[in-house]
Amino acid sequence: MKNDPPPAQQDNTSRIDDIISTLEKSFSYWSIRASIKQELIKPKYREIDEAEALEKVLQSGGYPGQLRNLVLELGRQGQVAPLPQIAAPKNLSLIPALPVGAPVPNMPPAGSVMPQLLDAVSQARSLFARRCVATLEELSAELRCPLSRPRILPAGRQLPGSAAFAVLATLEPEAMQSLRVGSKFVYEWRDLFQALVSITLPATTVCLSPPPKWSSLPVLVNGLPGMALFRTTFLELHPECRQIGLDDTRMGWFAEDRLRLGHKVLKMRYVPLVRQYAKRGVPASIRGAVWAAILVPDAAPSHEYAELRPEAEREELLTDMLLAGDVFSVACDNHYFVFERPLVDLMLRVYPHASIDLTSCWDPCGGLAQALSRDPWIAAHAAQKMEPPSKPSPPSHPIKDTERPTVAPRYPPSGVVPFRGLSTLGAPICYLYTDPTVAYPVLRSLYARYFCKLHCLSAEPGCLLDLCALFETLAHAAHPAAFEHVVSLGIPPLRIAFRWIMFAFVGYLPPDQVLLLWDRLIAFDSLWLVPILAAALWTFRASALLQATSEHDIELIFADPSRLSVVALLQEFLFLTEMPT
């Protein structure tokens, strides 16, 4: 019929109806509507036209940005079709990633794997999960502590800020010391590395290409993105674009300009715009606000963290103590010991007073790590999940009736199996926030979106196997002689870089450089920068590696990262290093 709208308009109408229908099922949508209504009924809007008042409320409260962010999140979750990219407002001088009119590239595609590899990785993952279960049960017997049990407190006493540390004080001296020195954990990086390189394909597999002789991985991962695509995707890192973490140290005016622009972007509350801004780094004074705007755009209620504390009062978990012991190891790091000291001084005492404000005794690393272990939100939203035991097993040692383990659907509730070094992932966050109710939503979002992929065996795109394969491919392509020389010494290069990748460089690089790397990781919404930086660092030390004759020499070569610049290394490797594209 002549009056029918064109097909494109029909598609848009149907799409809008679908988005509205999905929004109306969201709690966040109705919360935004309620906030707008509460603002509109204020006396200052009574004398203004209704449409004009609504416009003022929407703009002053940043509600359009919140709604767009909500639609984008629903699109990321697959509940609605993703929206097309919206250009930045003209009044913001953001340098576009590509020339005007050029298509915006997607993130690098995943490495492709054969079904046989999927099966092999799945079997290795299940085997590793069973090993974790067995280790938990062994630690339960050794420490004479059930995996889970109701917490029994003396009359008139409450737990200090971190429940796990009060429980530590009740352990026997030997057990306490073993936890303190970090010798008790479910697994460490060496265990995960060994599980990764020990993946075995079925003997009947003949269709897969064998991996190169210099590779530590059991199979060739095909379809990894090349340098041409990386150079397009990470174009904002080009040396022609000034960067926080490099140019701000030499040009004070640039730092001031970026700070002013950052405040403007934050007021708009639109996630894609904040991401675009963060791609060139974030000034330290607003880094916490920028990260929260990207990772927690809905401004998660501050009571979420506090709600996990009563749970710690009701029930004690073995994983709490393992995490507490892991936090003790933070004291060995010169960069993060400041966050462990109040934890040791305050939390290892049994307080004689009944009235203790749980949030006022915040221990930065311990509290965040313990919450990370107990939060079921992570199990529901993590991009990758481990396979923890479905419920605590009965302990092998005699216990009292009051210590009978409670049955939970998942152990630990978050699904995050504690490993050696887990708490260090929260340490950089402590540089940004002093309030745990703000810090925790950011940390759990970081873990659920990114870090969980670094700690699991998976053949899915962007996970540990892919990232390790990319490091080997790039490092070998950039400097084959240095790579193969180290292999000839019987030292797998991946073993050197594995800790960097697994912990996103926490514990190796200085905190300011870690934060600059995480700025870009969050902004580009990609973990590819982690193995790229690892390959860049390897290439930067290539001439020294050619002179190495032992593993001790290689350790000395990488021993001092204090003068490294993350931004300079990434720029040099991505745009100035000649290698196959």
N, C-alpha and C positions, 0 to 999 in steps of 0.2 A: 504493500500500500504506500501511497505517496507521503502520508503523514508519519510513517514509521521512522524512528530515529535511525541514523546510520549504524552499521554493526559495531564500530568502535565505541560509539556512545552507549550502545546496549551493553557491551562488555564492561565499560566503566561503571554503569549504573548497577549491574549485577555484582561487580566487585565491591562497590561501596556498600551495597546492602549486606553482603557477606561480612565485611569488616564490622559494620554496625552491629550485626547479629552476634558476632563473636565478642565484641567489646561489652555488650550488655550481659554477657555471662561472666565478666571479670569483676572481681571485688575492687580492684584498683580503679576501674572506670567509675563505679558508683561512689567510691571515696572522693574522686575528683569532682563529681557532680555535687556531692554533699558540701564540699568545701566552697564551691562556687555559690551555692545557694546560701550558705551561712554568711558569705561576704556581701551578697546582694541585699540582704535584709538589714544591713547596718544603716543607721540614720543618715549618713552622709550621702547615700545614693537615692534618698526619697524624692528629692527635688529635681532629679535628672531623668531624662527620657530613658525608658527601659532598655532600648537597644543600645543607647550610648553608655549606660551604666554597665551593661553586660560586656561591652567592648573594653571598657576600662578595667573591669575586674579580670577579664581573660588576660589582658596584656600585662597588668601589674603583677598578677600572680604567676605568670609563666605557664598557664594551663595549656595553651596550644602546644608548647614544646613537650609537656608531660604526656598529652594525648598522642602526639607523634611518636614519642619514645615507647609508649605502650603498644602502639601498632607495630613498630619495628621489632619489639621483643616478641610479640605474637607471631610475626613473620619469621623470626629466627627459630622459634619453636615449631614452625610448620603449621600453625593453626590458621593462618591466612597467607595469601600470596604476598611475597615481599614487595614493598613499595619501590618505585624507581628512585634513583638518587635525586636529592633536591639540592640545587645550587646554593652556595653560601650567599647571604645578603650582601648587596653591593657596598654597604657601608663598612664592611669588615675586610681589611686588606690581607686576606689569606691567599698565598700563592697557590694557584691550582696545581693539582698533581700532573695534569696533562694540558696541552694547548686547548684552547676553547674549541669545542666541537668534536674533540677526539673521544673515542669510547673509553669509559673507565674500566680498567682491567679487573678481572676477578682475581681472588687469591690464587696462588699456584695450585694446580690440581694435585690430587693425591697420587702417590705411587700405586701402580697397579700390581696386584698379586694374583697368583693362580689359586684355584680352590684347594689344591693340595697344601699350599702354604697356610691358607686359612685354617685348615684342619690341624696342621702341625702346631701352629701358634696357639690354637685353642687348647690342644692337649697340654702344651707346655704351661699355659696359663693355669689350667686346672691342677696340674702337678705342683706348681709353685704355690697355689692357694692351699693345697693340702699340706704342704710343708709348713706354711704359716700357721695353720691350725695346730699341727703337731708341736710346733715351737711354743705357741701360746700355752698349750696344755703342760708342756715340760716346765715352762717358767712358773706356771701356777703351782705345780708341785714343789719346785725348788724354793720359791718364795713363801710357800705355805699360805697362799692367798687365792681364794676361788676367783674364777674369771669375773663373776658378778655375784653380789650379795647385798642384802639390806645393810645400811650403815647404822652402826650402834655407837651413839655418843654418850658420854657421861652426862648425868643430869645437870642442867643449867649451862651447858656449853654449846656453842655453835662452831662451825668450821671457819677458819680464816678465809681470806680472799680466794685461795686455790685449794680446793678440798684435797687434791692429791698430795699436797705437801704436808698436810696434817697427818694423813695416813702414813706417809713415809716415816714420820717420827715414831710410829708404833712398831716398825720392823726391827728385826734383830740386827745388831751392828754390822755383821758381815753382809747381809742382804742390802742394808742401807748403803754401805760403802760400794758394793758392786753396782748399784743403781747410780750412785753419785758419779762414779767414774765413767758411766755410760757403757758398761760392759754387758748390760742386759737389754736386748732388743730382739724384735721378731726377725728382722733381716737388715742387711746393710747393702751399700751399693755393689759390693763385690758379689753378693749372692744374686742380685738382679742381673748383673752383667753376665755372670756365669750361666744363668737360666736363659738369657737372650742368645748367647753364642752357642748354646747347647741344643737349640731347636733342631730337631732331626726330621727330615722328610721321609715319607715311606719309600721303601726300597724299590717299589715299582714305578716311582716318579721318573719319567724320562723326558717330559715336555718342557721342563724348566731349564733355562740357561744356567750353567754353573757360575758361581760367583768368581770374581777375579782372585788370583792367588794372594794378592795383598789385602784382601778383605777379611775381617774377622767374622762377618755374618755368614750364616749357613746358606743363604740363597741370594741371588741377585734380585733386588727390588727394582722393577722396571717402571718407567713413566715418571721418574723424578723430574721436577721442573729444572729448566736450564737457566743459565745466567741471564739470557735475554729477557726472560719473563720476570726474574727477580729484579732486574734493573728497571723494568717498567713498574712493577708492583711497589717497589720501595724508592720511587723516584724522588720523594721528599727528602731522602737522605743524600741526594746528590751534593757534591761539594759547592755547587753554585747556590744552594739554599743554606742560609745561615742557620746554625743549630745551637740550641741550648745544650751546654756541655762541652762546647768548643769555642764558638764565637763570643758568647757572653762573657767569657773570662778576659777577652781582649777589647771588647767594645761595650762599655757601660751603657751607651744609649740603646744598643740592641736589647739588652736585658730589660731595660725600662719599657721599651716598646712592646716586648713580648708580654710583660706583666700587665700593662694596660689592656692589651688585646685579650689576654686571658680573662680578665675581669668582665669584659664585654661579652665574651663567649659564654662564660658561666651564667650570666644573667639570662641568656636566651634559653638555657636548659634543654638544648636539642643535642642528642647524643652524637649523630653523625658530624655535626659541626665541632663539637668538643673533640672528637676523635681526630678530625682533620687538623685541628690546632695542635694536638699532642704529638703528631707525627714528627715535629721538629723539636721535640723535647718540651718539658714543662718547668718553669721556674720553681725553685724549691718552696717558696712561700705559699704557692697555691697548688702544689702537687697533690696534696691530700684531697682538696676540693675537686680537682679535675678527675682524679681516679674515681672518687665516689660518684661524680656525675656520670661517668661512663659505665662503671660496674654496678652501681646501685641507683639507677635513675629514678626509681620509685620512692627513694628516700625511706628505706626499710625502717619500721618502727624501732625505736631505741630499746624497747622492752624485750626484744628477741634474745639478746645476749643475756639479760638478767633472768629470763625464764629458764635458762639452762642451769643456773646456779642452784635453785631448789632441787633439781634433779640430782645434782652432785651430793646434796645433803641426804637425800633419801637412799641413794644407791652408790656403792663404790665399785669401781671396775679395776681389774688388773691393768688395763691399758692406761688408766690415769697415772699409775705409778711408773709405768714404762715411759710415758711421756714426760713425767716429772724428772726421771733420771736423764732423759734426753735433753731437757732444758738445762740441767746442770752443765752439760758439755758446752753450752753457749759461753760459759765463763772462761773457756779456754781460747775464745776468739777475741782478739784485742779490739775488734770493732763493735762487738755486741755485749761485752761483759757488763756494761752499764745497765742493761736491762735485766741481768740476772741477779745483780747484787740485792736490790730490794726484795726479790723473790726469795733469796736465801736468808736474808736478815729477818724478814717478817713472816714468811709462810711456814717455816719449820718449827714454829713454836705453837704450843697448845694454849690458846688464849683462855684465861680464867674468867673472862667477862662474857655475859650472855648477850649483850647488845653490841653487835659488831656489824657495821655497814659493809656488806659483802662487796659492793662496787668501789668503796673507798680504798680497799686494800688490793687494788688491781696489780697483779704481777703481769707485765706485758706479754712475755713469751709464754709463760705457763698457763695463764688464763685463756689466751687465744688457742693454744694447742689443745687444752682440755675441752674447750667448747667445740673445737674442730672434730674431736673424737666423739662427742655426744650428740651432735646436731643431725637429726634425721633428714633435714632439708638437703644436705649434701648428697645423701644416698639417692634422693629423688631427682636431683638436678645435675649430678656429675656427668660430664661428657663421657667418661670412662669409669667403670666400677671394677674394683677388685672382687674376689669371691671369698668373703670371710665366712666363718662358720655361721650356720643359720641360728644357732643358739649356743649358750655356754654348755660345755660338757661337765659332768660331775668331776670334781677334783679327785686325784688319786690318794690324797692324804686325809686322815680323819678330821672332821670339823664338827663344831657344835651345831645344834639345831638352829640357833639364831644366825648361823653363817651359811645356811643352805642357799645355794645359788638361785637367783631369780631367773626365769626364762624370758628371753627377749626375742623378737622376730629376727633381729640382726645384731651381730656383735662385731665390733662396737656399733652403737646405733647409727653412726654416720657412714659406716662401711669403710672408713679410713683405717687401715691396719697400720699401727705405729711402727715406724722403722727408724733406724739410726739417722738422725739429721732432719727429721720431719719438722721439729720445732724451729729450726733455723729459717724455714720459709716464712715464718711470722716475724722474724727479727727486723727485716727492712721496713715492715709496716710500722714498727714502733717508732721509727724516725718521723713518721708523718702524723701520728695521732697520739693524743694523751687520754682520750676517752674510749674505753673499750666498746661502748655501744655504737660508736662510729667506726672503729677499727675492724671489729669482727665481721660485719656484713661485707666489707671490702675484701678481707682475707678469704672468707668462704667462697665468695664469687670468683676470686682469682684461682682458688684451688679447683672449684667445680668446672670452670671454663678451660683452664690451662694446665695447672700443675698436676692434676690427676692423670693427664696423658703422659707425663714424664715418669710415672711410677707403675706402669702396668705393661704386661705383655699383650700386645694387640697388633694385628695386621691392618687395622683401620688407618685412614689417612691422618697425618699429622701427629701420630703417636710415636712412642719410643723407637720402634723398629724403623719407621720412616725417617725420623730425625737422625738416628745413628747412621743409616745408609747415606743420607745426604751429607753428613760430615765427611764420611770416608770418600765419597765421590768428589766433593769440592776440594778437600785437602789434597787428594791425589792429583786432581786435574791442575791445581794451581802450582804444585811443586812435586812432580812425581819422584824426583831423585831423593829428596828428603824423606818422603813418605816410605819409599821402598827401602831406604837405608835403615830406618828404624825397624821396619819389618824384618830385615835381615839379621838384626840383633836379637830376634826372638821376642820383640816387644810389640804387641798390637797397638797401633796408634789410638784405636778406639778406646782401649783401656785407660789411656791417659786422659782423653777428653770425656769419658763417660760421666765422671763426677760433675764436670762443668754442665753437661746437658741435663743430668738428672736433677740438679739443684738450681738450674737456671742461673748458674754462676755465683750463687750465694755461698759464702765460705771461701771463695777464691778471690774474686775481685773486691776492691774496697766498696763500702756501702754506697757512696755517691755514684760510682760507675754502675753498680747493680740497679740503682733507681733510674739512671738514665737509660739503661737497656730495657727495663720494665716499662718505662714511658712509651717506648716504641712498640714493645710487645703488645701492650694494651691498645695503643692507638691503631696499629695495623691489624689487630685482632688475629695474630698469627704467631705460632711458635717457631716458624722457620728461621727467625732471626737468631735463635739460640745456636743451632748447628752452624749457621753462617758465621757467627762470631767465633765459634770454636775453630772453624776452618781458617778464619782470618788470623786468629792468634797463632795457630800452627804455622801458617805461611809466614807470618811476621818473624818467627823464630827459626825459619828453615835453614838459614846459613849456619846457625849454631848447631842445629840438629844433625847436619851433615858431618860435624866433627865429633859427635857423641860416640862413645864406645861401650856404654853400659846404661842400665836403667837409672843408676845413680846420677849419671851425667844429665840425662833427660829431666830428672826431677829438679836438678839444680837450674837447668835452663828456664823452667817454668816457675821457679821458686818465688820470684819477686814480681808480683803484678802491680806494685804500688804506683808505677809511673805509666801504666797503660791507660789509653783513652778509648772507650767503647766507640764513640762516634767516629773518631779518626780511623780506627781499625775497620769499621763497617764501610766507611766511604772508600778507603784504599782498596779493600777487597772487592766491593761491588762494582766500582766504577773505574778504577785505575789499574786493576790487575788483569793482564792478558791471559785469557784461558778460553777453552771451547765454550760456545754459547748453546 
